[in-house]
C-alpha cells in the first residue's frame, strides 16, 4: 500500500479486495476465505506494508471489512443490529485496531474506529 503510485490506484485495489459477488443467492467475496485471511494477516496488518501514521479512510474501511469477514468465517463474531463478539480472545487482527488508534493521525479514521467498535 505504501508503494501505490496514486490514490486512485490504491482505491481501485482496495475496492477489488472487498468486492462482493452473487453466488447461489448469497453474497460472497471475490477472494476465497483462505486468501482473504492471508491478505488480512500478511499485508493489511503489516506495519511495513501499511503506514499507520498516514492511514486514510479507504485503507481503514478495507481493513475493517476484511476483519469482519475473516472473524465471521472463524465464528468469532456475528452481526445483527449490533456486533456480537463470541470469542474476544480469538479475534483475528483486533490488536491492529489499537495500533491504528494509537499511531494514526487521521481524525476521520479515529472517529470511525471509535464510533464503530466502542
Rosetta blueprint (number, residue, H / E / L):
1 X L
2 X L
3 X L
4 X L
5 X L
6 X L
7 X H
8 X H
9 X H
10 X H
11 X H
12 X H
13 X H
14 X H
15 X H
16 X H
17 X H
18 X L
19 X L
20 X E
21 X E
22 X E
23 X E
24 X L
25 X L
26 X E
27 X E
28 X E
29 X E
30 X L
31 X L
32 X L
33 X H
34 X H
35 X H
36 X H
37 X H
38 X H
39 X H
40 X H
41 X H
42 X H
43 X H
44 X H
45 X L
46 X L
47 X L
48 X L
49 X L
50 X L
51 X L
52 X H
53 X H
54 X H
55 X L
56 X L
57 X H
58 X H
59 X H
60 X H
61 X H
62 X H
63 X H
64 X H
65 X H
66 X H
67 X H
68 X H
69 X H
70 X H
71 X H
72 X H
73 X H
74 X H
75 X L
76 X L
77 X E
78 X E
79 X E
80 X L
81 X L
82 X L
83 X E
84 X E
85 X E
86 X L
87 X L
88 X H
89 X H
90 X H
91 X L
92 X L
93 X L
94 X H
95 X H
96 X H
97 X H
98 X H
99 X H
100 X H
101 X H
102 X H
103 X H
104 X L
105 X L
106 X L
107 X H
108 X H
109 X H
110 X H
111 X H
112 X H
113 X H
114 X H
115 X H
116 X H
117 X H
118 X L
